[in-house]
Amino acid sequence: MLARLLIAFREAFEAVLLVTIATAYLKRIGKAYLVRPLIIGGLIGVLLSIVAGLILYYIYGIAEEKALVEAIGAFVAVPVLTSVIYWMAVKGKRIKQKVELKAEEAAKKGSSISVASLGFVFVFREGIETVLFTLPLIFSDPGGTLAGVSIGTLAGLILAYLIYLGSLRMSLRKFFFVTSVLLVFIASGILGYGIHELIEYGEEVGWDLGIWAIYVYRLPIEKYHPLHDKGIIGSILAALFGYATKMELLRFMFQLTYLVVGLALVIYAYRKR
């Protein structure tokens, strides 16, 4: 649940942050009457994100090749998650100016639809990203995913609202740096999970993967031990850091490479700023 919570928390916070920046700007330029369409557009974005999630979950439910679908879901989620981490690390320092510019362009048109569309884009983009990121995880634990997304979204909304009211002050740079590092770990774990499911699918259809399917290591941990990757502690480590009690060579290479390169680029980007 913690991995889903962190993803939803980060995405909900970003969505509300964008909407609140636009709200503050509209009020500052004397067009407070456009705030309502902005919020309505955001709410529509929330609803359509939920609908998209339900559709994708339904597609998985009727799919015959579960392992292949889970692998594809992971391979789609990882590039999107990587682009989010990159965008916030490189472009995030000008986020306020970019949002205000878009709000100004929408306000100049004087149309409620234009402003509502802006709110919709802000929220739907983050919502659909949350759907894509949690999709590979919801297959293995629907209840935990739903709980994590719900709690994380609520926490993100509360934090962003407190910052908007001015009752809470924090460094957004540090917040996004820490969450970006954690998201790199999560993304590497999702990538590794996708590779694992692809290997399982290959075995089902008779692929000869040779040494790539050989386990690099096998930890002497029983299935019902708390440190097993499906145990109480191990499942948390698996979701947050890609931990596994056994790992194939192909998964190990991809997961480790992504983790090392991803962490190096995030640290470099924030240190450069």
Backbone as CSV, one residue per row, in Angstrom:
resi,resn,N_x,N_y,N_z,CA_x,CA_y,CA_z,C_x,C_y,C_z
1,MET,0.816,-1.207,0.000,0.000,0.000,0.000,0.856,1.265,0.000
2,LEU,2.052,1.202,0.609,2.878,2.403,0.754,3.340,2.954,-0.591
3,ALA,3.678,2.059,-1.521,4.119,2.519,-2.838,2.990,3.260,-3.543
4,ARG,1.769,2.705,-3.468,0.617,3.352,-4.095,0.338,4.690,-3.418
5,LEU,0.493,4.702,-2.084,0.246,5.924,-1.315,1.202,7.035,-1.745
6,LEU,2.480,6.704,-1.868,3.475,7.709,-2.247,3.208,8.250,-3.642
7,ILE,2.894,7.357,-4.584,2.616,7.790,-5.957,1.418,8.726,-5.995
8,ALA,0.317,8.314,-5.338,-0.898,9.131,-5.335,-0.670,10.442,-4.604
9,PHE,0.090,10.405,-3.514,0.395,11.621,-2.750,1.141,12.628,-3.609
10,ARG,2.145,12.168,-4.297,2.949,13.050,-5.149,2.111,13.624,-6.290
11,GLU,1.338,12.780,-6.963,0.556,13.244,-8.108,-0.574,14.170,-7.678
12,ALA,-1.258,13.849,-6.569,-2.338,14.715,-6.079,-1.778,16.067,-5.657
13,PHE,-0.625,16.052,-5.021,-0.003,17.305,-4.595,0.349,18.168,-5.801
14,GLU,0.903,17.555,-6.835,1.259,18.304,-8.039,0.021,18.910,-8.686
15,ALA,-1.062,18.111,-8.774,-2.288,18.590,-9.407,-2.856,19.792,-8.661
16,VAL,-2.953,19.665,-7.330,-3.512,20.764,-6.533,-2.578,21.969,-6.551
17,LEU,-1.271,21.721,-6.567,-0.307,22.817,-6.629,-0.505,23.635,-7.902
18,LEU,-0.673,22.960,-9.030,-0.886,23.662,-10.298,-2.184,24.467,-10.280
19,VAL,-3.255,23.854,-9.754,-4.548,24.543,-9.706,-4.499,25.738,-8.768
20,THR,-3.821,25.596,-7.611,-3.767,26.706,-6.659,-2.912,27.863,-7.179
21,ILE,-1.854,27.554,-7.914,-1.050,28.623,-8.520,-1.907,29.408,-9.515
22,ALA,-2.655,28.675,-10.343,-3.544,29.323,-11.308,-4.647,30.107,-10.607
23,THR,-5.181,29.568,-9.516,-6.227,30.260,-8.753,-5.712,31.578,-8.184
24,ALA,-4.541,31.521,-7.556,-3.957,32.729,-6.976,-3.694,33.784,-8.049
25,TYR,-3.256,33.345,-9.217,-2.964,34.293,-10.289,-4.238,34.942,-10.821
26,LEU,-5.291,34.157,-11.000,-6.560,34.711,-11.487,-7.121,35.741,-10.506
27,LYS,-6.984,35.466,-9.228,-7.443,36.435,-8.222,-6.586,37.692,-8.246
28,ARG,-5.299,37.526,-8.481,-4.390,38.666,-8.466,-4.649,39.622,-9.629
29,ILE,-5.080,39.084,-10.771,-5.325,39.943,-11.929,-6.791,40.388,-12.011
30,GLY,-7.532,40.130,-10.913,-8.912,40.614,-10.856,-9.912,39.790,-11.638
31,LYS,-9.628,38.507,-11.838,-10.568,37.643,-12.564,-10.933,36.430,-11.712
32,ALA,-11.334,36.733,-10.473,-11.690,35.679,-9.533,-12.907,34.886,-10.005
33,TYR,-13.732,35.488,-10.864,-14.926,34.796,-11.340,-14.582,33.586,-12.214
34,LEU,-13.316,33.503,-12.647,-12.893,32.367,-13.469,-12.355,31.202,-12.632
35,VAL,-12.275,31.415,-11.309,-11.763,30.347,-10.435,-12.723,29.161,-10.420
36,ARG,-14.021,29.455,-10.395,-15.010,28.376,-10.346,-14.916,27.452,-11.564
37,PRO,-14.876,27.990,-12.798,-14.688,27.098,-13.957,-13.396,26.302,-13.886
38,LEU,-12.347,26.921,-13.330,-11.064,26.234,-13.189,-11.223,24.995,-12.306
39,ILE,-11.899,25.164,-11.185,-12.095,24.053,-10.244,-13.030,22.998,-10.845
40,ILE,-14.071,23.436,-11.543,-14.986,22.482,-12.183,-14.235,21.625,-13.203
41,GLY,-13.371,22.267,-13.979,-12.555,21.521,-14.938,-11.677,20.490,-14.246
42,GLY,-11.118,20.868,-13.083,-10.298,19.939,-12.318,-11.096,18.743,-11.822
43,LEU,-12.325,18.997,-11.354,-13.183,17.907,-10.875,-13.549,16.950,-12.009
44,ILE,-13.787,17.504,-13.194,-14.063,16.647,-14.355,-12.833,15.774,-14.656
45,GLY,-11.651,16.357,-14.498,-10.421,15.599,-14.701,-10.309,14.433,-13.733
46,VAL,-10.731,14.647,-12.484,-10.716,13.575,-11.481,-11.645,12.437,-11.903
47,LEU,-12.863,12.797,-12.300,-13.852,11.780,-12.680,-13.383,10.964,-13.888
48,LEU,-12.850,11.644,-14.900,-12.405,10.918,-16.095,-11.179,10.054,-15.807
49,SER,-10.352,10.470,-14.855,-9.204,9.643,-14.461,-9.694,8.340,-13.837
50,ILE,-10.719,8.451,-12.985,-11.291,7.253,-12.357,-11.895,6.330,-13.409
51,VAL,-12.609,6.925,-14.371,-13.211,6.131,-15.446,-12.128,5.400,-16.240
52,ALA,-11.036,6.113,-16.552,-9.939,5.493,-17.291,-9.346,4.325,-16.517
53,GLY,-9.201,4.508,-15.194,-8.686,3.430,-14.364,-9.591,2.210,-14.365
54,LEU,-10.908,2.437,-14.282,-11.860,1.331,-14.289,-11.839,0.582,-15.618
55,ILE,-11.699,1.333,-16.715,-11.647,0.697,-18.041,-10.414,-0.195,-18.170
56,LEU,-9.269,0.324,-17.739,-8.034,-0.453,-17.832,-8.094,-1.685,-16.928
57,TYR,-8.682,-1.524,-15.744,-8.807,-2.661,-14.840,-9.739,-3.719,-15.430
58,TYR,-10.785,-3.268,-16.110,-11.717,-4.202,-16.745,-11.024,-4.971,-17.871
59,ILE,-10.196,-4.253,-18.642,-9.461,-4.902,-19.731,-8.569,-6.001,-19.177
60,TYR,-7.934,-5.711,-18.030,-7.098,-6.738,-17.414,-7.949,-7.924,-16.965
61,GLY,-9.127,-7.635,-16.428,-9.986,-8.692,-15.913,-10.408,-9.686,-16.969
62,ILE,-10.585,-9.221,-18.204,-11.047,-10.128,-19.265,-9.890,-10.699,-20.086
63,ALA,-8.678,-10.231,-19.801,-7.517,-10.711,-20.554,-7.176,-12.140,-20.150
64,GLU,-6.784,-12.934,-21.101,-6.433,-14.329,-20.823,-4.984,-14.459,-20.355
65,GLU,-4.108,-13.691,-20.949,-2.687,-13.755,-20.599,-2.378,-12.699,-19.543
66,LYS,-2.583,-13.041,-18.268,-2.404,-12.079,-17.179,-0.955,-11.599,-17.087
67,ALA,-0.019,-12.512,-17.185,1.388,-12.141,-17.042,1.816,-11.160,-18.120
68,LEU,1.359,-11.382,-19.357,1.724,-10.492,-20.454,1.121,-9.103,-20.249
69,VAL,-0.135,-9.050,-19.805,-0.785,-7.760,-19.566,-0.076,-7.002,-18.449
70,GLU,0.299,-7.701,-17.381,1.000,-7.054,-16.279,2.357,-6.524,-16.743
71,ALA,3.040,-7.285,-17.580,4.336,-6.846,-18.099,4.177,-5.591,-18.959
72,ILE,3.173,-5.594,-19.840,2.928,-4.424,-20.692,2.578,-3.212,-19.839
73,GLY,1.736,-3.419,-18.814,1.378,-2.320,-17.921,2.595,-1.706,-17.252
74,ALA,3.527,-2.559,-16.830,4.747,-2.064,-16.195,5.613,-1.304,-17.188
75,PHE,5.740,-1.833,-18.418,6.592,-1.200,-19.417,6.017,0.133,-19.904
76,VAL,4.703,0.305,-19.799,4.089,1.591,-20.142,4.271,2.576,-18.992
77,ALA,4.124,2.086,-17.769,4.175,2.958,-16.597,5.571,3.548,-16.368
78,VAL,6.600,2.733,-16.560,7.961,3.182,-16.235,8.414,4.393,-17.063
79,PRO,8.261,4.394,-18.404,8.660,5.593,-19.166,7.882,6.849,-18.764
80,VAL,6.576,6.674,-18.488,5.776,7.832,-18.078,6.259,8.352,-16.728
81,LEU,6.498,7.448,-15.793,6.985,7.844,-14.476,8.352,8.506,-14.587
82,THR,9.185,7.989,-15.469,10.510,8.582,-15.683,10.396,10.001,-16.227
83,SER,9.468,10.219,-17.152,9.288,11.559,-17.719,8.793,12.543,-16.664
84,VAL,7.958,12.065,-15.734,7.468,12.927,-14.655,8.621,13.341,-13.743
85,ILE,9.451,12.376,-13.377,10.602,12.670,-12.521,11.534,13.657,-13.216
86,TYR,11.791,13.428,-14.499,12.686,14.302,-15.269,12.113,15.712,-15.384
87,TRP,10.811,15.803,-15.698,10.199,17.113,-15.902,10.276,17.950,-14.636
88,MET,9.972,17.342,-13.491,9.990,18.107,-12.251,11.414,18.483,-11.860
89,ALA,12.376,17.619,-12.156,13.768,17.905,-11.798,14.358,19.010,-12.667
90,VAL,14.013,19.008,-13.953,14.621,19.960,-14.894,13.768,21.203,-15.090
91,LYS,12.463,21.033,-15.220,11.570,22.154,-15.519,10.854,22.713,-14.293
92,GLY,10.911,21.990,-13.184,10.125,22.364,-12.011,10.486,23.716,-11.421
93,LYS,11.711,24.177,-11.622,12.116,25.448,-11.021,11.377,26.627,-11.643
94,ARG,10.768,26.415,-12.814,10.008,27.502,-13.449,8.515,27.169,-13.494
95,ILE,8.091,26.281,-12.602,6.708,25.813,-12.648,5.715,26.949,-12.414
96,LYS,6.045,27.867,-11.498,5.124,28.961,-11.192,4.922,29.863,-12.413
97,GLN,6.020,30.217,-13.066,5.919,31.073,-14.254,5.157,30.381,-15.377
98,LYS,5.394,29.089,-15.564,4.719,28.358,-16.646,3.218,28.284,-16.410
99,VAL,2.815,27.995,-15.165,1.392,27.891,-14.856,0.713,29.245,-15.000
100,GLU,1.362,30.289,-14.500,0.775,31.631,-14.598,0.639,32.075,-16.051
101,LEU,1.600,31.697,-16.890,1.516,32.038,-18.306,0.319,31.355,-18.957
102,LYS,0.110,30.073,-18.633,-1.035,29.359,-19.187,-2.351,29.937,-18.674
103,ALA,-2.369,30.314,-17.388,-3.576,30.914,-16.817,-3.876,32.261,-17.470
104,GLU,-2.817,33.013,-17.756,-2.992,34.309,-18.414,-3.557,34.137,-19.817
105,GLU,-3.028,33.162,-20.543,-3.514,32.905,-21.902,-4.984,32.507,-21.895
106,ALA,-5.367,31.654,-20.923,-6.767,31.226,-20.829,-7.663,32.383,-20.412
107,ALA,-7.179,33.228,-19.482,-7.981,34.353,-18.990,-8.190,35.406,-20.079
108,LYS,-7.201,35.594,-20.962,-7.318,36.588,-22.029,-8.458,36.259,-22.986
109,LYS,-8.712,34.967,-23.132,-9.808,34.568,-24.011,-11.161,34.902,-23.400
110,GLY,-11.153,35.120,-22.065,-12.385,35.509,-21.386,-13.445,34.429,-21.390
111,SER,-13.077,33.207,-21.671,-14.039,32.117,-21.781,-13.900,31.176,-20.592
112,SER,-15.029,30.845,-19.981,-15.027,29.907,-18.867,-14.557,28.537,-19.332
113,ILE,-14.878,28.202,-20.590,-14.479,26.899,-21.129,-12.960,26.798,-21.231
114,SER,-12.306,27.869,-21.628,-10.846,27.861,-21.745,-10.188,27.629,-20.393
115,VAL,-10.702,28.309,-19.373,-10.140,28.158,-18.029,-10.450,26.773,-17.472
116,ALA,-11.677,26.292,-17.718,-12.051,24.950,-17.262,-11.174,23.892,-17.931
117,SER,-10.857,24.109,-19.197,-9.987,23.177,-19.912,-8.603,23.138,-19.285
118,LEU,-8.144,24.307,-18.826,-6.841,24.377,-18.170,-6.847,23.550,-16.890
119,GLY,-7.892,23.723,-16.071,-8.012,22.942,-14.847,-8.119,21.457,-15.127
120,PHE,-8.840,21.123,-16.191,-8.999,19.721,-16.571,-7.650,19.116,-16.940
121,VAL,-6.882,19.814,-17.745,-5.579,19.298,-18.179,-4.654,19.098,-16.989
122,PHE,-4.621,20.089,-16.071,-3.761,19.983,-14.891,-4.065,18.714,-14.101
123,VAL,-5.340,18.469,-13.850,-5.739,17.368,-12.971,-5.756,16.032,-13.704
124,PHE,-6.292,16.011,-14.918,-6.406,14.740,-15.652,-5.026,14.170,-15.957
125,ARG,-4.079,15.033,-16.275,-2.724,14.554,-16.568,-2.135,13.828,-15.360
126,GLU,-2.270,14.430,-14.177,-1.748,13.787,-12.981,-2.562,12.541,-12.636
127,GLY,-3.880,12.601,-12.880,-4.734,11.462,-12.574,-4.424,10.255,-13.438
128,ILE,-4.257,10.485,-14.739,-3.977,9.365,-15.637,-2.578,8.807,-15.374
129,GLU,-1.658,9.672,-14.940,-0.336,9.191,-14.559,-0.442,8.266,-13.347
130,THR,-1.274,8.658,-12.371,-1.480,7.814,-11.191,-2.048,6.459,-11.591
131,VAL,-2.992,6.476,-12.525,-3.592,5.218,-13.013,-2.521,4.330,-13.639
132,LEU,-1.686,4.913,-14.491,-0.656,4.133,-15.175,0.372,3.588,-14.197
133,PHE,0.748,4.391,-13.191,1.775,3.968,-12.246,1.288,2.850,-11.326
134,THR,0.015,2.924,-10.950,-0.510,1.935,-10.009,-1.104,0.717,-10.710
135,LEU,-1.269,0.794,-12.030,-1.890,-0.308,-12.763,-1.137,-1.622,-12.599
136,PRO,0.216,-1.625,-12.733,0.918,-2.904,-12.550,0.804,-3.429,-11.116
137,LEU,0.527,-2.532,-10.153,0.467,-2.936,-8.753,-0.921,-3.393,-8.342
138,ILE,-1.955,-2.854,-9.000,-3.321,-3.183,-8.611,-3.651,-4.640,-8.923
139,PHE,-2.943,-5.223,-9.894,-3.218,-6.608,-10.261,-2.925,-7.553,-9.099
140,SER,-1.848,-7.284,-8.369,-1.448,-8.186,-7.292,-2.144,-7.876,-5.974
141,ASP,-2.609,-6.627,-5.803,-3.232,-6.250,-4.529,-4.252,-5.133,-4.744
142,PRO,-5.460,-5.465,-5.211,-6.482,-4.442,-5.474,-6.851,-3.631,-4.229
143,GLY,-7.036,-4.330,-3.088,-7.430,-3.643,-1.861,-6.374,-2.670,-1.377
144,GLY,-5.113,-3.124,-1.354,-4.017,-2.263,-0.909,-3.817,-1.080,-1.835
145,THR,-3.996,-1.311,-3.133,-3.847,-0.220,-4.102,-4.914,0.830,-3.909
146,LEU,-6.169,0.401,-3.743,-7.267,1.342,-3.539,-7.071,2.144,-2.260
147,ALA,-6.661,1.465,-1.185,-6.440,2.155,0.089,-5.281,3.140,-0.021
148,GLY,-4.181,2.701,-0.645,-3.019,3.570,-0.776,-3.300,4.796,-1.616
149,VAL,-3.989,4.609,-2.749,-4.313,5.748,-3.616,-5.251,6.724,-2.898
150,SER,-6.212,6.199,-2.167,-7.175,7.057,-1.462,-6.489,7.878,-0.378
151,ILE,-5.682,7.221,0.444,-4.993,7.920,1.532,-3.965,8.900,0.976
152,GLY,-3.212,8.473,-0.026,-2.199,9.344,-0.619,-2.806,10.573,-1.265
153,THR,-3.928,10.388,-1.974,-4.602,11.528,-2.606,-5.085,12.515,-1.559
154,LEU,-5.702,11.999,-0.500,-6.196,12.874,0.567,-5.055,13.638,1.227
155,ALA,-3.949,12.951,1.489,-2.795,13.605,2.112,-2.214,14.683,1.205
156,GLY,-2.141,14.408,-0.097,-1.638,15.399,-1.041,-2.521,16.624,-1.110
157,LEU,-3.834,16.416,-1.087,-4.786,17.537,-1.110,-4.636,18.405,0.134
158,ILE,-4.522,17.759,1.294,-4.403,18.502,2.553,-3.114,19.316,2.585
159,LEU,-1.997,18.696,2.186,-0.709,19.397,2.206,-0.728,20.597,1.274
160,ALA,-1.218,20.413,0.056,-1.263,21.518,-0.907,-2.179,22.636,-0.412
161,TYR,-3.287,22.275,0.207,-4.230,23.294,0.697,-3.627,24.091,1.848
162,LEU,-2.881,23.424,2.738,-2.233,24.124,3.846,-1.192,25.112,3.334
163,ILE,-0.465,24.698,2.305,0.526,25.607,1.705,-0.183,26.795,1.059
164,TYR,-1.306,26.531,0.400,-2.086,27.600,-0.247,-2.586,28.604,0.782
165,LEU,-3.019,28.126,1.954,-3.512,29.021,2.993,-2.376,29.793,3.654
166,GLY,-1.156,29.318,3.483,-0.028,29.992,4.099,0.251,29.533,5.514
167,SER,-0.482,28.504,5.980,-0.303,28.019,7.341,0.838,27.010,7.443
168,LEU,1.381,26.611,6.306,2.483,25.653,6.306,3.519,26.103,5.290
169,ARG,4.773,26.150,5.729,5.843,26.554,4.814,6.829,25.401,4.677
170,MET,7.204,25.137,3.438,8.134,24.048,3.178,8.893,24.338,1.893
171,SER,10.030,23.693,1.754,10.829,23.838,0.541,10.319,22.864,-0.508
172,LEU,9.720,23.396,-1.572,9.217,22.523,-2.638,10.368,21.784,-3.318
173,ARG,11.523,22.441,-3.374,12.678,21.804,-4.007,13.067,20.538,-3.244
174,LYS,13.126,20.627,-1.914,13.478,19.452,-1.110,12.384,18.391,-1.196
175,PHE,11.134,18.840,-1.204,10.017,17.899,-1.287,10.092,17.093,-2.574
176,PHE,10.290,17.769,-3.696,10.326,17.060,-4.970,11.603,16.240,-5.132
177,PHE,12.692,16.675,-4.498,13.926,15.882,-4.566,13.750,14.549,-3.838
178,VAL,13.245,14.611,-2.611,13.061,13.395,-1.822,12.061,12.451,-2.489
179,THR,10.924,12.988,-2.932,9.919,12.129,-3.572,10.414,11.594,-4.915
180,SER,11.238,12.374,-5.621,11.791,11.893,-6.893,12.729,10.715,-6.667
181,VAL,13.554,10.791,-5.622,14.453,9.675,-5.297,13.642,8.417,-4.985
182,LEU,12.585,8.575,-4.180,11.741,7.429,-3.847,11.041,6.886,-5.090
183,LEU,10.614,7.774,-5.982,9.944,7.337,-7.208,10.891,6.595,-8.139
184,VAL,12.165,6.939,-8.119,13.147,6.201,-8.919,13.239,4.758,-8.421
185,PHE,13.261,4.588,-7.095,13.270,3.236,-6.529,12.013,2.469,-6.933
186,ILE,10.853,3.149,-6.821,9.594,2.498,-7.174,9.565,2.129,-8.651
187,ALA,10.022,3.051,-9.511,10.031,2.793,-10.953,10.942,1.623,-11.303
188,SER,12.090,1.547,-10.644,12.998,0.421,-10.912,12.352,-0.892,-10.494
189,GLY,11.601,-0.854,-9.376,10.901,-2.049,-8.931,9.796,-2.457,-9.893
190,ILE,9.057,-1.466,-10.418,7.999,-1.760,-11.392,8.601,-2.344,-12.666
191,LEU,9.736,-1.792,-13.100,10.412,-2.322,-14.283,10.838,-3.768,-14.051
192,GLY,11.425,-4.016,-12.873,11.833,-5.383,-12.552,10.653,-6.332,-12.495
193,TYR,9.542,-5.858,-11.938,8.323,-6.679,-11.871,7.833,-7.013,-13.275
194,GLY,7.892,-6.025,-14.183,7.478,-6.259,-15.564,8.355,-7.294,-16.255
195,ILE,9.663,-7.207,-16.023,10.591,-8.194,-16.601,10.279,-9.593,-16.065
196,HIS,10.012,-9.656,-14.762,9.685,-10.946,-14.142,8.429,-11.557,-14.763
197,GLU,7.389,-10.727,-14.949,6.149,-11.231,-15.543,6.364,-11.644,-17.002
198,LEU,7.216,-10.904,-17.706,7.521,-11.256,-19.099,8.234,-12.603,-19.170
199,ILE,9.144,-12.850,-18.232,9.843,-14.134,-18.186,8.854,-15.267,-17.910
200,GLU,7.918,-15.008,-16.981,6.900,-16.030,-16.674,6.040,-16.325,-17.902
201,TYR,5.680,-15.264,-18.625,4.889,-15.459,-19.844,5.691,-16.253,-20.868
202,GLY,6.976,-15.941,-20.986,7.830,-16.649,-21.930,7.909,-18.136,-21.613
203,GLU,7.972,-18.451,-20.324,8.017,-19.855,-19.927,6.705,-20.565,-20.260
204,GLU,5.585,-19.827,-20.133,4.276,-20.412,-20.425,4.123,-20.758,-21.908
205,VAL,4.678,-19.902,-22.773,4.513,-20.124,-24.220,5.696,-20.874,-24.835
206,GLY,6.680,-21.220,-24.013,7.775,-22.049,-24.501,8.981,-21.297,-25.029
207,TRP,9.175,-20.047,-24.617,10.376,-19.317,-25.037,11.603,-19.933,-24.359
208,ASP,12.722,-19.940,-25.077,13.986,-20.392,-24.501,14.833,-19.155,-24.188
209,LEU,14.785,-18.722,-22.937,15.490,-17.507,-22.539,16.926,-17.779,-22.095
210,GLY,17.294,-19.026,-22.018,18.667,-19.366,-21.681,19.106,-18.828,-20.322
211,ILE,20.303,-18.248,-20.298,20.862,-17.772,-19.026,20.092,-16.582,-18.465
212,TRP,19.315,-15.902,-19.312,18.608,-14.700,-18.842,17.541,-15.029,-17.813
213,ALA,17.054,-16.266,-17.829,16.028,-16.667,-16.865,16.626,-17.330,-15.626
214,ILE,17.955,-17.471,-15.596,18.624,-18.081,-14.442,18.627,-17.086,-13.285
215,TYR,18.402,-17.565,-12.075,18.384,-16.692,-10.910,19.797,-16.257,-10.538
216,VAL,19.958,-14.951,-10.354,21.246,-14.417,-9.912,21.472,-14.771,-8.451
217,TYR,20.399,-14.747,-7.671,20.493,-15.121,-6.258,19.142,-15.657,-5.787
218,ARG,19.169,-16.423,-4.722,17.978,-16.921,-4.040,18.229,-16.797,-2.541
219,LEU,17.518,-15.937,-1.880,17.698,-15.782,-0.441,17.027,-16.950,0.285
220,PRO,17.695,-17.491,1.298,17.128,-18.640,2.040,16.021,-18.195,2.993
221,ILE,14.945,-17.673,2.432,13.834,-17.165,3.233,12.563,-17.913,2.842
222,GLU,11.902,-18.481,3.834,10.680,-19.235,3.576,9.544,-18.308,3.150
223,LYS,8.559,-18.890,2.473,7.455,-18.109,1.913,6.682,-17.330,2.962
224,TYR,6.519,-17.883,4.149,5.703,-17.240,5.175,6.543,-16.421,6.160
225,HIS,7.808,-16.218,5.845,8.677,-15.389,6.692,8.359,-13.913,6.438
226,PRO,8.411,-13.053,7.481,8.110,-11.620,7.303,8.983,-10.935,6.262
227,LEU,10.215,-11.445,6.051,11.131,-10.822,5.091,10.980,-11.369,3.682
228,HIS,10.091,-12.343,3.487,9.808,-12.799,2.126,9.159,-11.652,1.360
229,ASP,9.348,-11.577,0.038,8.832,-10.431,-0.712,7.304,-10.363,-0.734
230,LYS,6.661,-11.383,-0.187,5.210,-11.331,-0.017,4.822,-11.293,1.463
231,GLY,5.832,-11.177,2.330,5.588,-11.088,3.767,5.291,-9.667,4.210
232,ILE,5.089,-9.493,5.499,4.696,-8.181,6.041,5.756,-7.120,5.767
233,ILE,7.002,-7.433,6.091,8.095,-6.466,5.896,8.597,-6.508,4.453
234,GLY,8.766,-7.687,3.930,9.303,-7.839,2.578,8.437,-7.207,1.513
235,SER,7.109,-7.259,1.685,6.218,-6.673,0.680,6.363,-5.154,0.625
236,ILE,6.626,-4.547,1.799,6.854,-3.092,1.837,8.144,-2.748,1.115
237,LEU,9.201,-3.521,1.405,10.481,-3.294,0.737,10.374,-3.545,-0.761
238,ALA,9.565,-4.539,-1.143,9.388,-4.847,-2.562,8.695,-3.716,-3.291
239,ALA,7.663,-3.140,-2.673,6.901,-2.072,-3.319,7.687,-0.772,-3.399
240,LEU,8.441,-0.467,-2.340,9.153,0.812,-2.294,10.528,0.754,-2.954
241,PHE,11.209,-0.385,-2.857,12.596,-0.433,-3.309,12.887,-1.562,-4.305
242,GLY,11.861,-2.290,-4.754,12.083,-3.345,-5.729,12.741,-4.579,-5.162
243,TYR,12.628,-4.770,-3.849,13.227,-5.920,-3.175,12.574,-7.224,-3.630
244,ALA,13.367,-8.292,-3.758,12.845,-9.602,-4.124,13.737,-10.670,-3.500
245,THR,13.132,-11.763,-3.052,13.916,-12.831,-2.430,14.681,-13.658,-3.463
246,LYS,14.269,-13.563,-4.730,15.011,-14.205,-5.801,14.834,-13.363,-7.062
247,MET,15.850,-13.339,-7.903,15.798,-12.449,-9.064,16.522,-13.052,-10.257
248,GLU,15.841,-13.035,-11.395,16.445,-13.538,-12.626,17.515,-12.568,-13.137
249,LEU,18.430,-13.089,-13.939,19.533,-12.275,-14.449,19.024,-11.090,-15.264
250,LEU,18.040,-11.316,-16.143,17.516,-10.238,-16.984,16.882,-9.145,-16.134
251,ARG,16.092,-9.546,-15.153,15.470,-8.572,-14.254,16.517,-7.812,-13.458
252,PHE,17.493,-8.534,-12.950,18.545,-7.913,-12.139,19.287,-6.840,-12.922
253,MET,19.637,-7.127,-14.165,20.392,-6.181,-14.980,19.578,-4.924,-15.277
254,PHE,18.321,-5.094,-15.697,17.480,-3.943,-16.026,17.168,-3.106,-14.787
255,GLN,16.806,-3.778,-13.704,16.410,-3.065,-12.498,17.584,-2.291,-11.900
256,LEU,18.733,-2.922,-11.824,19.905,-2.265,-11.247,20.374,-1.112,-12.126
257,THR,20.376,-1.316,-13.447,20.810,-0.257,-14.368,19.912,0.961,-14.258
258,TYR,18.601,0.728,-14.250,17.660,1.856,-14.136,17.880,2.586,-12.818
259,LEU,18.056,1.850,-11.733,18.214,2.463,-10.415,19.467,3.331,-10.350
260,VAL,20.584,2.807,-10.808,21.848,3.548,-10.745,21.797,4.793,-11.624
261,VAL,21.359,4.630,-12.863,21.297,5.767,-13.794,20.261,6.794,-13.322
262,GLY,19.096,6.317,-12.884,18.038,7.217,-12.442,18.448,8.047,-11.236
263,LEU,19.046,7.417,-10.238,19.484,8.145,-9.044,20.577,9.157,-9.387
264,ALA,21.501,8.751,-10.247,22.592,9.654,-10.631,22.051,10.899,-11.334
265,LEU,21.080,10.724,-12.235,20.531,11.855,-12.982,19.702,12.773,-12.085
266,VAL,18.928,12.194,-11.164,18.124,13.018,-10.252,19.022,13.841,-9.347
267,ILE,20.035,13.212,-8.770,20.961,13.928,-7.884,21.691,15.019,-8.658
268,TYR,22.113,14.715,-9.878,22.803,15.711,-10.707,21.893,16.884,-11.032
269,ALA,20.655,16.599,-11.390,19.718,17.662,-11.795,19.440,18.603,-10.641
270,TYR,19.196,18.074,-9.446,18.878,18.943,-8.298,20.105,19.656,-7.758
271,ARG,21.269,19.011,-7.846,22.491,19.668,-7.402,22.838,20.816,-8.354
272,LYS,22.591,20.605,-9.646,22.860,21.649,-10.640,21.983,22.865,-10.402
273,ARG,20.707,22.616,-9.957,19.795,23.720,-9.693,20.224,24.488,-8.443
